[in-house]
């Protein structure tokens, strides 16, 4: 999986993820932008999720 360097350390990961989910649901941030902000590639994540679902 390709990683993009992360720019900051989390103070409170739960609050950070809740804020990101709220921004995505509110249309202020795309899912791909959110994934990239955490240093991951959205296409890699989608492939991994699809593979996990197929195995389940």
C-alpha distance matrix in Angstrom:
0.0 3.8 6.4 10.0 12.7 14.6 18.2 20.1 20.6 21.7 25.3 25.2 21.8 23.8 25.7 22.7 20.9 24.4 25.0 21.7 22.6 26.1 25.1 23.1 26.0 28.4 26.9 26.3 22.5 20.2 17.4 15.0 16.7 16.4 12.7 12.4 15.1 13.2 10.4 7.7 7.5 10.1 9.5 6.2 8.3 11.3 10.2 9.4 12.8 14.6 13.8 15.0 18.0 18.9 18.9 21.1
3.8 0.0 3.8 6.8 9.9 12.3 15.7 18.1 19.3 20.7 24.5 24.8 21.7 24.0 25.4 22.1 20.8 24.3 24.3 21.1 22.5 25.7 24.2 22.4 25.7 27.7 25.9 25.0 21.2 19.1 16.8 13.9 14.9 15.2 11.8 10.4 13.1 11.8 8.4 6.5 6.2 9.7 9.8 7.5 9.9 12.8 12.5 12.4 15.3 17.2 17.0 18.2 21.0 22.0 22.4 24.4
6.4 3.8 0.0 3.8 6.3 8.6 12.1 14.4 15.6 17.2 21.0 21.6 18.8 21.4 22.6 19.2 18.4 22.0 21.9 18.8 20.7 23.8 22.3 21.1 24.5 26.3 24.7 23.4 19.7 18.2 16.1 13.4 13.6 13.4 10.3 8.6 10.4 8.9 5.3 4.9 6.6 10.3 11.6 9.7 10.9 14.3 14.7 14.2 16.6 19.0 19.1 19.7 22.5 24.0 24.2 25.8
10.0 6.8 3.8 0.0 3.8 6.3 9.2 12.2 14.1 16.1 19.8 20.9 18.4 21.2 21.8 18.2 18.0 21.5 20.7 17.7 20.2 22.8 20.9 20.1 23.7 25.0 23.3 21.5 17.9 16.9 15.6 12.8 11.9 12.2 10.0 7.1 8.2 7.9 4.3 6.0 7.6 11.1 13.1 12.1 13.1 16.2 17.2 17.0 19.0 21.5 22.0 22.6 25.1 26.9 27.4 28.7
12.7 9.9 6.3 3.8 0.0 3.8 6.4 9.3 11.3 13.9 17.5 19.2 17.2 20.4 20.9 17.4 17.9 21.4 20.5 18.1 21.0 23.5 21.6 21.4 25.1 26.1 24.8 22.5 19.3 19.0 17.8 15.4 13.9 13.6 12.0 9.3 8.9 8.2 5.5 8.6 11.1 14.4 16.7 15.5 16.0 19.3 20.5 19.8 21.7 24.5 24.9 25.0 27.7 29.6 29.8 31.0
14.6 12.3 8.6 6.3 3.8 0.0 3.8 5.9 7.9 10.3 13.9 15.5 13.8 17.0 17.4 13.9 14.7 18.2 17.2 15.2 18.3 20.6 19.0 19.2 22.8 23.7 22.8 20.4 17.3 17.6 16.4 14.8 12.9 11.8 10.8 8.8 7.0 6.0 5.2 9.0 12.1 14.6 17.6 16.6 16.2 19.5 21.2 20.3 21.5 24.6 25.3 25.0 27.4 29.8 30.0 30.7
18.2 15.7 12.1 9.2 6.4 3.8 0.0 3.8 7.3 10.0 13.0 15.2 14.3 17.6 17.2 13.8 15.5 18.6 17.0 15.5 19.0 20.7 18.8 19.7 23.3 23.6 22.8 19.9 17.4 18.3 17.9 16.5 13.8 12.9 13.0 10.8 8.1 8.4 8.5 12.3 15.1 17.3 20.5 19.9 19.4 22.5 24.5 23.7 24.7 27.9 28.8 28.4 30.6 33.1 33.5 34.0
20.1 18.1 14.4 12.2 9.3 5.9 3.8 0.0 3.8 6.6 9.3 11.9 11.6 15.1 14.6 11.6 13.9 16.8 15.4 14.7 18.2 19.7 18.4 19.8 23.1 23.4 23.2 20.3 18.1 19.5 18.9 18.2 15.5 13.8 14.2 12.9 9.7 9.2 10.4 14.0 17.3 19.2 22.5 21.7 20.7 23.9 26.0 24.7 25.4 28.8 29.7 28.8 31.0 33.8 33.9 34.0
20.6 19.3 15.6 14.1 11.3 7.9 7.3 3.8 0.0 3.8 6.6 9.2 9.1 12.9 13.0 10.6 12.9 15.9 15.2 15.0 18.2 19.9 19.3 20.7 23.6 24.3 24.6 22.0 19.8 21.1 20.0 19.8 17.6 15.2 15.3 14.8 11.7 10.1 11.8 15.1 18.6 20.4 23.7 22.4 21.0 24.3 26.4 24.6 25.1 28.7 29.3 28.0 30.3 33.2 32.9 32.8
21.7 20.7 17.2 16.1 13.9 10.3 10.0 6.6 3.8 0.0 3.8 5.5 5.6 9.2 9.2 7.3 9.9 12.6 12.3 12.6 15.5 17.1 17.1 18.7 21.2 22.0 22.8 20.4 18.5 20.1 18.8 19.3 17.3 14.3 14.8 15.3 12.0 10.3 12.9 15.7 19.2 20.3 23.8 22.7 20.6 23.7 26.0 24.1 24.1 27.8 28.6 27.0 28.9 32.1 31.9 31.4
25.3 24.5 21.0 19.8 17.5 13.9 13.0 9.3 6.6 3.8 0.0 3.8 6.4 9.2 8.7 8.2 11.3 13.1 12.8 14.2 16.9 17.9 18.3 20.4 22.5 23.0 24.3 21.9 20.6 22.5 21.5 22.4 20.2 17.2 18.1 18.7 15.4 13.9 16.7 19.4 22.8 23.7 27.2 26.2 24.0 26.9 29.3 27.3 27.0 30.7 31.6 29.7 31.5 34.8 34.5 33.6
25.2 24.8 21.6 20.9 19.2 15.5 15.2 11.9 9.2 5.5 3.8 0.0 3.8 5.6 5.5 6.3 8.9 10.2 10.8 12.5 14.5 15.6 16.7 18.6 20.2 21.1 22.8 20.9 19.6 21.5 20.2 21.6 19.9 16.4 17.4 18.8 15.8 14.0 17.2 19.3 22.6 23.0 26.5 25.5 22.8 25.5 28.0 25.9 25.1 28.8 29.9 27.7 29.2 32.6 32.3 31.2
21.8 21.7 18.8 18.4 17.2 13.8 14.3 11.6 9.1 5.6 6.4 3.8 0.0 3.8 5.5 4.9 6.1 8.5 9.8 10.5 12.2 14.1 15.2 16.4 18.2 19.7 21.1 19.5 17.7 19.0 17.2 18.7 17.4 13.7 14.3 16.0 13.4 11.2 14.5 16.1 19.4 19.5 22.9 21.9 19.1 21.7 24.3 22.1 21.3 25.0 26.0 23.9 25.4 28.8 28.6 27.5
23.8 24.0 21.4 21.2 20.4 17.0 17.6 15.1 12.9 9.2 9.2 5.6 3.8 0.0 3.8 5.4 5.3 6.1 8.6 10.0 10.6 12.3 14.2 15.5 16.5 18.1 20.1 19.0 17.7 18.9 17.2 19.3 18.3 14.6 15.4 17.8 15.5 13.5 17.0 18.1 21.0 20.5 23.8 23.0 19.8 22.0 24.7 22.5 21.1 24.7 26.0 23.5 24.6 28.2 28.1 26.6
25.7 25.4 22.6 21.8 20.9 17.4 17.2 14.6 13.0 9.2 8.7 5.5 5.5 3.8 0.0 3.8 5.5 5.1 6.1 8.6 9.9 10.4 12.2 14.2 15.3 16.2 18.3 16.8 16.1 18.1 17.0 19.3 17.7 14.2 15.9 18.0 15.2 14.1 17.8 19.2 22.0 21.4 25.0 24.6 21.6 23.5 26.6 24.8 23.3 26.8 28.5 26.3 27.1 30.8 31.0 29.5
22.7 22.1 19.2 18.2 17.4 13.9 13.8 11.6 10.6 7.3 8.2 6.3 4.9 5.4 3.8 0.0 3.8 5.5 5.2 6.3 8.7 9.9 10.6 12.4 14.3 15.2 16.6 14.8 13.5 15.3 14.3 16.1 14.3 10.9 12.6 14.3 11.4 10.5 14.3 15.9 18.6 18.3 22.0 21.7 18.9 21.1 24.2 22.7 21.5 25.0 26.7 24.9 26.0 29.5 29.8 28.8
20.9 20.8 18.4 18.0 17.9 14.7 15.5 13.9 12.9 9.9 11.3 8.9 6.1 5.3 5.5 3.8 0.0 3.8 5.4 5.0 6.1 8.5 9.8 10.5 12.2 14.0 15.4 14.3 12.6 13.7 12.0 14.2 13.2 9.5 10.8 13.4 11.3 10.1 13.8 14.5 16.9 16.0 19.5 19.3 16.2 18.0 21.1 19.6 18.1 21.6 23.4 21.5 22.3 25.9 26.4 25.2
24.4 24.3 22.0 21.5 21.4 18.2 18.6 16.8 15.9 12.6 13.1 10.2 8.5 6.1 5.1 5.5 3.8 0.0 3.8 5.4 5.1 6.1 8.6 9.9 10.5 12.1 14.2 13.6 12.8 14.4 13.2 16.1 15.1 11.7 13.6 16.3 14.3 13.6 17.3 17.9 19.9 18.5 22.0 22.2 18.9 20.2 23.5 22.1 20.1 23.3 25.5 23.4 23.7 27.4 28.1 26.5
25.0 24.3 21.9 20.7 20.5 17.2 17.0 15.4 15.2 12.3 12.8 10.8 9.8 8.6 6.1 5.2 5.4 3.8 0.0 3.8 5.5 5.1 6.2 8.7 9.9 10.4 12.3 10.8 10.4 12.8 12.6 15.2 13.5 10.5 13.2 15.3 12.8 13.1 16.8 17.8 19.8 18.5 22.2 22.8 19.8 21.2 24.6 23.7 22.0 25.1 27.4 25.8 26.1 29.7 30.6 29.3
21.7 21.1 18.8 17.7 18.1 15.2 15.5 14.7 15.0 12.6 14.2 12.5 10.5 10.0 8.6 6.3 5.0 5.4 3.8 0.0 3.8 5.4 5.0 6.2 8.6 9.7 10.6 9.3 7.7 9.5 8.9 11.4 9.9 6.8 9.6 11.9 9.9 10.4 14.0 14.6 16.2 14.8 18.4 19.2 16.4 17.7 21.2 20.5 19.0 21.9 24.4 23.1 23.5 26.9 28.1 27.1
22.6 22.5 20.7 20.2 21.0 18.3 19.0 18.2 18.2 15.5 16.9 14.5 12.2 10.6 9.9 8.7 6.1 5.1 5.5 3.8 0.0 3.8 5.5 5.1 6.1 8.4 9.9 10.0 8.9 9.8 8.7 12.1 11.7 8.7 11.0 13.9 12.8 12.9 16.3 16.1 17.3 15.2 18.5 19.4 16.2 16.8 20.4 19.8 17.6 20.3 23.0 21.5 21.4 24.9 26.2 24.9
26.1 25.7 23.8 22.8 23.5 20.6 20.7 19.7 19.9 17.1 17.9 15.6 14.1 12.3 10.4 9.9 8.5 6.1 5.1 5.4 3.8 0.0 3.8 5.5 5.1 5.9 8.6 8.6 8.9 10.9 11.0 14.4 13.5 11.1 14.0 16.5 15.0 15.7 19.1 19.3 20.4 18.2 21.6 22.8 19.7 20.1 23.8 23.4 21.1 23.7 26.5 25.1 24.7 28.2 29.7 28.2
25.1 24.2 22.3 20.9 21.6 19.0 18.8 18.4 19.3 17.1 18.3 16.7 15.2 14.2 12.2 10.6 9.8 8.6 6.2 5.0 5.5 3.8 0.0 3.8 5.5 5.0 6.2 5.0 5.4 8.2 9.3 12.2 10.7 9.0 12.5 14.3 12.9 14.4 17.6 17.9 18.7 16.8 20.2 21.7 19.2 19.6 23.4 23.4 21.5 23.9 26.9 25.9 25.7 29.0 30.7 29.6
23.1 22.4 21.1 20.1 21.4 19.2 19.7 19.8 20.7 18.7 20.4 18.6 16.4 15.5 14.2 12.4 10.5 9.9 8.7 6.2 5.1 5.5 3.8 0.0 3.8 5.4 5.2 5.9 4.8 5.6 6.3 9.7 9.2 7.9 10.8 13.1 12.7 14.0 16.8 16.4 16.6 14.1 17.2 19.0 16.4 16.4 20.2 20.5 18.5 20.6 23.7 23.0 22.6 25.8 27.7 26.7
26.0 25.7 24.5 23.7 25.1 22.8 23.3 23.1 23.6 21.2 22.5 20.2 18.2 16.5 15.3 14.3 12.2 10.5 9.9 8.6 6.1 5.1 5.5 3.8 0.0 3.8 5.5 7.7 8.1 8.8 9.3 12.9 12.9 11.6 14.2 16.8 16.4 17.4 20.4 19.7 19.8 17.0 19.8 21.6 18.8 18.2 22.0 22.3 19.7 21.6 24.9 23.9 22.9 26.2 28.3 26.9
28.4 27.7 26.3 25.0 26.1 23.7 23.6 23.4 24.3 22.0 23.0 21.1 19.7 18.1 16.2 15.2 14.0 12.1 10.4 9.7 8.4 5.9 5.0 5.4 3.8 0.0 3.8 5.6 7.7 9.6 11.4 14.6 13.8 12.9 16.1 18.1 17.3 18.9 21.9 21.7 21.8 19.3 22.2 24.3 21.7 21.3 25.1 25.6 23.2 25.0 28.4 27.5 26.7 29.9 32.0 30.7
26.9 25.9 24.7 23.3 24.8 22.8 22.8 23.2 24.6 22.8 24.3 22.8 21.1 20.1 18.3 16.6 15.4 14.2 12.3 10.6 9.9 8.6 6.2 5.2 5.5 3.8 0.0 3.8 5.6 7.0 9.6 12.2 11.5 11.7 14.8 16.3 16.0 18.2 20.6 20.3 19.9 17.3 20.0 22.5 20.4 19.8 23.5 24.5 22.5 24.0 27.4 27.1 26.3 29.2 31.6 30.7
26.3 25.0 23.4 21.5 22.5 20.4 19.9 20.3 22.0 20.4 21.9 20.9 19.5 19.0 16.8 14.8 14.3 13.6 10.8 9.3 10.0 8.6 5.0 5.9 7.7 5.6 3.8 0.0 3.8 7.0 10.0 12.0 10.1 10.3 13.9 14.8 13.8 16.4 18.9 19.2 19.2 17.3 20.4 22.6 20.7 20.7 24.5 25.2 23.6 25.5 28.7 28.4 28.0 31.0 33.1 32.4
22.5 21.2 19.7 17.9 19.3 17.3 17.4 18.1 19.8 18.5 20.6 19.6 17.7 17.7 16.1 13.5 12.6 12.8 10.4 7.7 8.9 8.9 5.4 4.8 8.1 7.7 5.6 3.8 0.0 3.8 6.6 8.3 6.4 6.7 10.2 11.1 10.5 13.1 15.4 15.5 15.4 13.5 16.8 18.9 17.1 17.4 21.0 21.8 20.5 22.5 25.5 25.3 25.3 28.2 30.2 29.7
20.2 19.1 18.2 16.9 19.0 17.6 18.3 19.5 21.1 20.1 22.5 21.5 19.0 18.9 18.1 15.3 13.7 14.4 12.8 9.5 9.8 10.9 8.2 5.6 8.8 9.6 7.0 7.0 3.8 0.0 3.8 5.3 5.1 6.3 8.7 9.9 10.6 12.9 14.6 13.8 13.0 10.6 13.5 16.0 14.3 14.1 17.8 18.9 17.6 19.3 22.4 22.6 22.5 25.1 27.3 27.1
17.4 16.8 16.1 15.6 17.8 16.4 17.9 18.9 20.0 18.8 21.5 20.2 17.2 17.2 17.0 14.3 12.0 13.2 12.6 8.9 8.7 11.0 9.3 6.3 9.3 11.4 9.6 10.0 6.6 3.8 0.0 3.8 5.5 5.1 6.2 8.6 9.9 11.0 12.8 11.3 10.7 7.9 11.0 13.0 10.9 10.8 14.6 15.3 14.0 15.9 18.9 18.9 18.9 21.7 23.7 23.5
15.0 13.9 13.4 12.8 15.4 14.8 16.5 18.2 19.8 19.3 22.4 21.6 18.7 19.3 19.3 16.1 14.2 16.1 15.2 11.4 12.1 14.4 12.2 9.7 12.9 14.6 12.2 12.0 8.3 5.3 3.8 0.0 3.8 5.4 5.1 6.1 8.6 10.1 10.8 9.1 7.8 5.4 8.5 10.8 9.7 10.1 13.4 14.6 14.1 15.9 18.6 19.1 19.7 22.0 24.0 24.4
16.7 14.9 13.6 11.9 13.9 12.9 13.8 15.5 17.6 17.3 20.2 19.9 17.4 18.3 17.7 14.3 13.2 15.1 13.5 9.9 11.7 13.5 10.7 9.2 12.9 13.8 11.5 10.1 6.4 5.1 5.5 3.8 0.0 3.8 5.5 5.1 6.1 8.9 10.0 9.7 9.4 8.3 11.7 13.6 12.6 13.6 16.8 17.6 17.3 19.4 21.9 22.2 23.0 25.5 27.2 27.5
16.4 15.2 13.4 12.2 13.6 11.8 12.9 13.8 15.2 14.3 17.2 16.4 13.7 14.6 14.2 10.9 9.5 11.7 10.5 6.8 8.7 11.1 9.0 7.9 11.6 12.9 11.7 10.3 6.7 6.3 5.1 5.4 3.8 0.0 3.8 5.4 5.1 6.7 9.0 9.0 9.9 8.8 12.6 13.7 11.8 13.3 16.6 16.7 16.0 18.7 21.0 20.7 21.6 24.5 25.9 25.8
12.7 11.8 10.3 10.0 12.0 10.8 13.0 14.2 15.3 14.8 18.1 17.4 14.3 15.4 15.9 12.6 10.8 13.6 13.2 9.6 11.0 14.0 12.5 10.8 14.2 16.1 14.8 13.9 10.2 8.7 6.2 5.1 5.5 3.8 0.0 3.8 5.4 5.4 6.7 5.6 6.5 5.9 9.7 10.1 8.3 10.4 13.4 13.3 13.2 16.0 17.9 17.8 19.1 21.8 23.0 23.3
12.4 10.4 8.6 7.1 9.3 8.8 10.8 12.9 14.8 15.3 18.7 18.8 16.0 17.8 18.0 14.3 13.4 16.3 15.3 11.9 13.9 16.5 14.3 13.1 16.8 18.1 16.3 14.8 11.1 9.9 8.6 6.1 5.1 5.4 3.8 0.0 3.8 5.3 5.0 5.1 5.8 6.9 10.3 10.9 10.3 12.6 15.1 15.4 16.0 18.5 20.2 20.5 22.1 24.4 25.6 26.3
15.1 13.1 10.4 8.2 8.9 7.0 8.1 9.7 11.7 12.0 15.4 15.8 13.4 15.5 15.2 11.4 11.3 14.3 12.8 9.9 12.8 15.0 12.9 12.7 16.4 17.3 16.0 13.8 10.5 10.6 9.9 8.6 6.1 5.1 5.4 3.8 0.0 3.8 5.4 7.4 9.4 10.3 13.9 14.2 13.2 15.6 18.3 18.1 18.4 21.3 23.0 22.8 24.4 27.0 28.0 28.3
13.2 11.8 8.9 7.9 8.2 6.0 8.4 9.2 10.1 10.3 13.9 14.0 11.2 13.5 14.1 10.5 10.1 13.6 13.1 10.4 12.9 15.7 14.4 14.0 17.4 18.9 18.2 16.4 13.1 12.9 11.0 10.1 8.9 6.7 5.4 5.3 3.8 0.0 3.8 5.9 9.0 10.3 13.7 13.1 11.7 14.7 17.1 16.1 16.6 19.8 21.0 20.5 22.4 25.1 25.6 25.9
10.4 8.4 5.3 4.3 5.5 5.2 8.5 10.4 11.8 12.9 16.7 17.2 14.5 17.0 17.8 14.3 13.8 17.3 16.8 14.0 16.3 19.1 17.6 16.8 20.4 21.9 20.6 18.9 15.4 14.6 12.8 10.8 10.0 9.0 6.7 5.0 5.4 3.8 0.0 3.8 7.0 9.6 12.5 11.4 11.1 14.4 16.1 15.4 16.7 19.6 20.5 20.4 22.7 25.0 25.4 26.3
7.7 6.5 4.9 6.0 8.6 9.0 12.3 14.0 15.1 15.7 19.4 19.3 16.1 18.1 19.2 15.9 14.5 17.9 17.8 14.6 16.1 19.3 17.9 16.4 19.7 21.7 20.3 19.2 15.5 13.8 11.3 9.1 9.7 9.0 5.6 5.1 7.4 5.9 3.8 0.0 3.8 6.4 8.9 7.7 7.4 10.7 12.3 11.8 13.3 16.0 16.9 17.1 19.4 21.4 22.1 23.2
7.5 6.2 6.6 7.6 11.1 12.1 15.1 17.3 18.6 19.2 22.8 22.6 19.4 21.0 22.0 18.6 16.9 19.9 19.8 16.2 17.3 20.4 18.7 16.6 19.8 21.8 19.9 19.2 15.4 13.0 10.7 7.8 9.4 9.9 6.5 5.8 9.4 9.0 7.0 3.8 0.0 3.8 5.6 5.4 6.4 8.8 10.2 10.9 12.5 14.5 15.7 16.7 18.6 20.3 21.4 22.8
10.1 9.7 10.3 11.1 14.4 14.6 17.3 19.2 20.4 20.3 23.7 23.0 19.5 20.5 21.4 18.3 16.0 18.5 18.5 14.8 15.2 18.2 16.8 14.1 17.0 19.3 17.3 17.3 13.5 10.6 7.9 5.4 8.3 8.8 5.9 6.9 10.3 10.3 9.6 6.4 3.8 0.0 3.8 5.4 5.1 6.1 8.7 9.9 10.5 12.2 14.2 15.2 16.4 18.3 20.0 21.0
9.5 9.8 11.6 13.1 16.7 17.6 20.5 22.5 23.7 23.8 27.2 26.5 22.9 23.8 25.0 22.0 19.5 22.0 22.2 18.4 18.5 21.6 20.2 17.2 19.8 22.2 20.0 20.4 16.8 13.5 11.0 8.5 11.7 12.6 9.7 10.3 13.9 13.7 12.5 8.9 5.6 3.8 0.0 3.8 5.4 5.1 6.2 8.6 9.9 10.6 12.3 14.2 15.4 16.5 18.5 20.0
6.2 7.5 9.7 12.1 15.5 16.6 19.9 21.7 22.4 22.7 26.2 25.5 21.9 23.0 24.6 21.7 19.3 22.2 22.8 19.2 19.4 22.8 21.7 19.0 21.6 24.3 22.5 22.6 18.9 16.0 13.0 10.8 13.6 13.7 10.1 10.9 14.2 13.1 11.4 7.7 5.4 5.4 3.8 0.0 3.8 5.5 5.2 6.2 8.7 10.0 10.6 12.3 14.4 15.4 16.6 18.5
8.3 9.9 10.9 13.1 16.0 16.2 19.4 20.7 21.0 20.6 24.0 22.8 19.1 19.8 21.6 18.9 16.2 18.9 19.8 16.4 16.2 19.7 19.2 16.4 18.8 21.7 20.4 20.7 17.1 14.3 10.9 9.7 12.6 11.8 8.3 10.3 13.2 11.7 11.1 7.4 6.4 5.1 5.4 3.8 0.0 3.8 5.5 5.1 6.1 8.6 9.9 10.5 12.3 14.2 15.4 16.5
11.3 12.8 14.3 16.2 19.3 19.5 22.5 23.9 24.3 23.7 26.9 25.5 21.7 22.0 23.5 21.1 18.0 20.2 21.2 17.7 16.8 20.1 19.6 16.4 18.2 21.3 19.8 20.7 17.4 14.1 10.8 10.1 13.6 13.3 10.4 12.6 15.6 14.7 14.4 10.7 8.8 6.1 5.1 5.5 3.8 0.0 3.8 5.5 5.2 6.1 8.6 9.9 10.6 12.3 14.3 15.4
10.2 12.5 14.7 17.2 20.5 21.2 24.5 26.0 26.4 26.0 29.3 28.0 24.3 24.7 26.6 24.2 21.1 23.5 24.6 21.2 20.4 23.8 23.4 20.2 22.0 25.1 23.5 24.5 21.0 17.8 14.6 13.4 16.8 16.6 13.4 15.1 18.3 17.1 16.1 12.3 10.2 8.7 6.2 5.2 5.5 3.8 0.0 3.8 5.5 5.1 6.1 8.6 10.0 10.6 12.3 14.3
9.4 12.4 14.2 17.0 19.8 20.3 23.7 24.7 24.6 24.1 27.3 25.9 22.1 22.5 24.8 22.7 19.6 22.1 23.7 20.5 19.8 23.4 23.4 20.5 22.3 25.6 24.5 25.2 21.8 18.9 15.3 14.6 17.6 16.7 13.3 15.4 18.1 16.1 15.4 11.8 10.9 9.9 8.6 6.2 5.1 5.5 3.8 0.0 3.8 5.5 5.1 6.1 8.6 9.9 10.6 12.3
12.8 15.3 16.6 19.0 21.7 21.5 24.7 25.4 25.1 24.1 27.0 25.1 21.3 21.1 23.3 21.5 18.1 20.1 22.0 19.0 17.6 21.1 21.5 18.5 19.7 23.2 22.5 23.6 20.5 17.6 14.0 14.1 17.3 16.0 13.2 16.0 18.4 16.6 16.7 13.3 12.5 10.5 9.9 8.7 6.1 5.2 5.5 3.8 0.0 3.8 5.4 5.0 6.2 8.6 9.9 10.6
14.6 17.2 19.0 21.5 24.5 24.6 27.9 28.8 28.7 27.8 30.7 28.8 25.0 24.7 26.8 25.0 21.6 23.3 25.1 21.9 20.3 23.7 23.9 20.6 21.6 25.0 24.0 25.5 22.5 19.3 15.9 15.9 19.4 18.7 16.0 18.5 21.3 19.8 19.6 16.0 14.5 12.2 10.6 10.0 8.6 6.1 5.1 5.5 3.8 0.0 3.8 5.4 5.2 6.2 8.7 9.9
13.8 17.0 19.1 22.0 24.9 25.3 28.8 29.7 29.3 28.6 31.6 29.9 26.0 26.0 28.5 26.7 23.4 25.5 27.4 24.4 23.0 26.5 26.9 23.7 24.9 28.4 27.4 28.7 25.5 22.4 18.9 18.6 21.9 21.0 17.9 20.2 23.0 21.0 20.5 16.9 15.7 14.2 12.3 10.6 9.9 8.6 6.1 5.1 5.4 3.8 0.0 3.8 5.5 5.1 6.2 8.6
15.0 18.2 19.7 22.6 25.0 25.0 28.4 28.8 28.0 27.0 29.7 27.7 23.9 23.5 26.3 24.9 21.5 23.4 25.8 23.1 21.5 25.1 25.9 23.0 23.9 27.5 27.1 28.4 25.3 22.6 18.9 19.1 22.2 20.7 17.8 20.5 22.8 20.5 20.4 17.1 16.7 15.2 14.2 12.3 10.5 9.9 8.6 6.1 5.0 5.4 3.8 0.0 3.8 5.5 5.2 6.2
18.0 21.0 22.5 25.1 27.7 27.4 30.6 31.0 30.3 28.9 31.5 29.2 25.4 24.6 27.1 26.0 22.3 23.7 26.1 23.5 21.4 24.7 25.7 22.6 22.9 26.7 26.3 28.0 25.3 22.5 18.9 19.7 23.0 21.6 19.1 22.1 24.4 22.4 22.7 19.4 18.6 16.4 15.4 14.4 12.3 10.6 10.0 8.6 6.2 5.2 5.5 3.8 0.0 3.8 5.5 5.1
18.9 22.0 24.0 26.9 29.6 29.8 33.1 33.8 33.2 32.1 34.8 32.6 28.8 28.2 30.8 29.5 25.9 27.4 29.7 26.9 24.9 28.2 29.0 25.8 26.2 29.9 29.2 31.0 28.2 25.1 21.7 22.0 25.5 24.5 21.8 24.4 27.0 25.1 25.0 21.4 20.3 18.3 16.5 15.4 14.2 12.3 10.6 9.9 8.6 6.2 5.1 5.5 3.8 0.0 3.8 5.5
18.9 22.4 24.2 27.4 29.8 30.0 33.5 33.9 32.9 31.9 34.5 32.3 28.6 28.1 31.0 29.8 26.4 28.1 30.6 28.1 26.2 29.7 30.7 27.7 28.3 32.0 31.6 33.1 30.2 27.3 23.7 24.0 27.2 25.9 23.0 25.6 28.0 25.6 25.4 22.1 21.4 20.0 18.5 16.6 15.4 14.3 12.3 10.6 9.9 8.7 6.2 5.2 5.5 3.8 0.0 3.8
21.1 24.4 25.8 28.7 31.0 30.7 34.0 34.0 32.8 31.4 33.6 31.2 27.5 26.6 29.5 28.8 25.2 26.5 29.3 27.1 24.9 28.2 29.6 26.7 26.9 30.7 30.7 32.4 29.7 27.1 23.5 24.4 27.5 25.8 23.3 26.3 28.3 25.9 26.3 23.2 22.8 21.0 20.0 18.5 16.5 15.4 14.3 12.3 10.6 9.9 8.6 6.2 5.1 5.5 3.8 0.0
